[in-house]
Structures are given as structure tokens and as C-alpha cells.
Amino acid sequence: MNADATLVCAFAVLPARPAGAEPHAHPGHDGGGPLRLLPAGELCLLVQDVPAAAFGEAALAQRLERPDELERIARAHHRAVETAARWGPVVPLPLATLYLTDDTAVRAVVEREAELAVLLDRLRGRTEWAVKVHAATAGTPATAPSDDGTGTDGTGTDRGVAGRAYLRRASARRRTRQEEHEQALAEARTVDRELTRHAVSATRHRPQSSRLTGTEAPQLLNGAYLVDDADRAAFTGALERLTAAGRLRGVEVVASGPWVPYSFARLDERQQCARRAPETDPERKREAGV
């Protein structure tokens, strides 16, 4: 591979070239050229030329397997998408969306121009809010009572009485845990229902594992809400009411936003807007939809 060879890395689709935008003043991937805007029909792409030696199939796969490199690449991608979002609605493209040439990138967007234009209109003036609901405390496994069920004098009668008491205590603990879990689920549904009333759209992501959340408490809701800027006060007001002291006893609610609406900026997977460069797609050694 030519040491000077480059690929075109695309970050986001915009409605048109923003007046007064200076993308080159913002950072992209390390080692790449300046960010630039690439017209694509009536739309526009935010792109960066990146070294093929670092972003080709084999090199990129190795980098993405390293947590530090994955984080570095993801942060650079997100910074660039946020830059584009300062100028208006955007459709963020997947991490490491790469093209062989500008022409390939432009052709891929133009082929989906009508669908992308509709999506951009839907996202205009709207942002995403993330809301995660966890059970207030992690479930505690049942533990044996302090006595061993043998009673005080070792008689069969005492053992029988102690055994029945043990079973009653174990059954009570199970009922308590089940009731707490059902209450937490009901409160998570209440959170989702009330927030959805103030959102244009809502979606649920798969609950995150304790390794990602940093808590043993089970995640009951991993929701995303598309909120119109005009309704932001109503949405945040609903959040404040839900999290007011004493309102919810069985769950903890963590909300963040506003964000670029990643969760709502996806075309149907069979109608993706971009095409990978051959070096980045081992399954299809030719231009293929990302």
C-alpha cells in the first residue's frame, strides 16, 4: 500500500453547506487532514481524509480491538458529529464509515438523498435525551438463618419446628424480593410512559450490564427520547417531577441530554446511505452498504 494513500472518512450528513461554517477549525481523527464539507446533491457530508495505513481493514480491526484506540476513535468521531450538529440537523454515520474517494461518498449519499432529506427534516429542531432506570438496590441472595435447623436439644420435634420456621423465613424473603422487583418494574414503566408523553418519539435500548453501568442494581429501562426543542421545558419538568423526593421508592433515575439524536437518525438497515471502501469490508470485497 502506498504510504501516502488516504481514505475518506465520513462523519455526518447535513441538509446543505452551512453558511459561515469553518470545519477545518475543528479536530477530526489524529493523523488525518482537516475536516471539510463535501457537497452531495442537495445535501452535504462532513468528511476527513485519513491515512489508509491506519484506517485500512487490517489496521483498523487491530486498533478497534484495543480499548484505548477504540475510545480514541469513538471520541474523535463524536466530536466531529457534534461539530456538524452546531450547524443544524445531522444524520450521524456509523463509526469508521470509509470511502475510497469523494466521488464514491457523494454517489452513496445521492442514491439515498430523498430518504435522507426526509430524515433530516424530522430531526430538525430536536434532540435526544437518555434516561436509565435502575432498581434502587441490587437483589440480595437468600442466606441461611443463623441456626442450622437442629433446635436446642437435638430432638426430632425441635428440628421439625426449626425447619418449618426456616422455610417460612425463606418464603417471606422471596415474596419481599418479588414484591420489590414488581414495584420497581411498575415505576420504570411509569417513567417511560410519562416521558413519552412529552417526546416526539421514544425507543428502548437493550439494558446495559453491570460491567458497563458500574452498579449491581439491575437496569430496568435504557430509554432514548426524541424531544422537540419547543417541548424541552415540559420534558425536563416531567423528569423533575418523577425524580422528586419520595415519588419513586423502588428505582433510581439517571437522565442526560440534550444529545445529537443518534438513536433516531437511522435509515432502514437495508437502505443505508453510505458505502464502505473495499479495504474496510471483509464480507464484500467491493463497494457495499454500511
N, C-alpha and C positions, 0 to 999 in steps of 0.2 A: 504494500500500500504506500502510495506517495505520502511522505511525511508532512506535506503541506495540504493534503486533501482535507476538505471540510464537508460537513453535512449541514442541512438547515434544520434547526430545532425550532418548533412552533409551540407557542405557549397559549395563545388565545385567539379567538375570532372576535372582531369588533364590527359594528354596523358600517363604519366608514372611517376614513382617516380623520382623526380628531384635529380640529383647528388648534394650532399652537402647541401641539404635543411634541415633546423632545425625548423620545425613548432612549436615545444614546446616552442621556444623562443618568440613566438608571442601570444598576448591575444586573447581569444575567449569570450564566454559568461561568465558573472560573476557567480561564484559558481560552474563552471564546471571544468573538468580536463584539462590537456594541449592539445593543438591541436596536431593531429597526422595524418600520411598518411596511408591510408588503401588500399593495392593493390586489384584491381578488374579486373581480367583477364589481358589484356594488358594495362588497364587504371588504374587510381588511384583516390581515394577520399580523400579530406581533411575533417576530422571529429573531433568531440569532444564529450566526454562523459558528459552528463548533467543530473542533478538530476530530476528524474521523478516527484518529488513533485512540482517542479517549471515549468516543461515543459509538464506535462500530459494535457489531453484535457481540463478539467475544469479550472485548474490553469492557463494554457496558455491563454485560452479565456478571463479570467478576466484580465490578465496582458495586453493583446493586446487592451483592451478597455480603458486603461489608457494612455493618450498621453505621459506621461513621460516614462512609461515602454515600450510602443511601440517604442519610439525613441531610448531607450537604447538597446533594442533587435535588432532593424534595424541597428544601428551603429556597434554593435558587429559583426553582420552578414557581413556587408560591409567590415569591417576591415579584417575579415578572408578571404573573397573573394579577396581583394586586395593583401593579403599576398600570396595567391596561384598564382595570376597573375604575381607576380615577377619572378616566375619560368618558365613561358611560357603561352601558350593559356589555357583558362579555360572555362568551361561551368558553370556559376553560377547557383546554385539550389535555388528554392524559399525559402523565409523566413520561418524559423522553419520547415525545412524538417527533419523529425524524423523517426528513425528506432528502432525496438525492440532490434536488435542485429547486430553485424558486419556481420554475415552471411546473414541476410536479406538485408542489404545495398549492399553487394557485389553481391548477386543474382540479385537485381534490376538493377544494372548497367550492369552486364554481359548480361542480356536479351536485352539490347539496345546498346551493345558495338559497333556494326558496325555503327549504326546511329550516335552515339556519336563521334566515331573516325572521321567520315566524317565532322561533325560539328567542331570539334577541328581543323582539317586541314584548314577548311575555315576561322577560326578566327585567325590562326597563323599569327603573324606579323601585326595585325590590331587592331585598337582601335575605340572607339565610340566618336563622338562629338555631343553635344546637342546644338541646335540652336532654340531660341524662338524669334518670331517676334510679336511685339505689335503695334497697331495703335499709332501714335505719341502722340495723346491726346485723352482722353476719350470723347465720344459723349456728347454734352451738350443738355439737353432737351430744346425744344422750350419754350420761355417765352413770355408773353403778352407784347405788346408795352406799353409805359408809358401812352398813352391816352386810354380812355375807349371806343372810337368809337362814342362818343356823339357829337363831334365837339365843336366849340367855343361858339355858341349861342343856341344850343339845337334844331336847326331846322332840319327837316327831310332831307333836302338837304345836310347839313353838316354831318349828321350821315351817309348818304349813301356814301359820298366821303371818310370819315374816315374809314368806314367799308371796302371799296374796297382797300384802302391803307394798312390796316391791313392784308388783305388776300394776297396782293402782297408780303408784307414783310415776312409773314409766309411761303409762297410758295418759296420765294428766299432762306430762311434759310434751308428748306427741301432739295432743289436742291443742295445747298452748302454742306450739310452734306452727301448727297448721292454721290456727286462727290468725296468728300474727302475719303469716305469709299471705293469707287471703285478704287481710286488711291492707297490706302493702300493695298487692296487685290491684285492688279496688282504687286505692289512692293514685297509683300510677295511671290507671285508666282515666281518672278524674282530671289529672294534669293534662294528659293528651287531649281529652275532649274539650276542655276549656280553652287551651291554647289554639286548637284547630279552629275554633270559632273566630279567632282574630287573624287567621292566616289565609293566604290565597290557596296554598296547598301544603300538605304535610306528608311526610314519609317516615317510616320506621326502618332503621338500620339494624343489623344483627347485633344483639347485646355483646359488649366487649368483655373479654376475660379479665379475671382479677390481675393477671400479669400486666395488662395494659392500663387498667384503672387504678392499680395500686391499693386496692382495698378488697378484703374478703367478702364484703357485703355484695350480694348478687345484684347485677344491673337488671332492672325490670323494664326500663324504657330507654332506648337510644334514638331519640327523635330529632328530626330536622323540619323546620317550618319556614316556608317562603312568605315573607311579610312585606306588604306594600308599605313604602315609606310613609304614606299618609296615615297608616294604621299602627305605626310603631309605638306610639304612646299607649294605645289601647292594649297592644300585645305585652309590653313591659309592665303595664298596670296590672294585667291579669297575672303575670309572673309574681309581682309583689304581693298580690292578694293570696296567691296559692302558697307562697313561702312565708306568710306572716306567722308569727309565733303562735303555736297551738293549732294551726289549721290542719296540718298534716302530721300525724304522730308516728306513722309506720314507715315513712320514706324520707330520704334526703334528696333535694332537687338542686342540680348544678346547671346553670344556663350560661351560654356565651354567645356573643354576637355584637354587632352585625358582621357577617362574613360574605365573601363572594359566594353566590349560590351554586356551589359545586353540585349539591345533591339534586338540583333541579335543572341542570344545564346539560342534559344528556339526550342525544338522539337515540332512536331505537338502535339496538346493537347491530341490527342487520343493515342499518343505514348510516354508518359512521361517516364523519365528514373528512377524515384525513387518511392518507395512505403512507405506510411505512416505506422507508428505503429498504432494499433487499438485505443489506447488511444487518438490519435490526429485526428481521422476521425470519426465524429459522424454519417456520412451518410452510412459508410460501416464499420461495426464492424469486420473487418478483414484486411489483407494486401490489400492496394488499391493504385492505381497510384496517385501521387501528381500532 
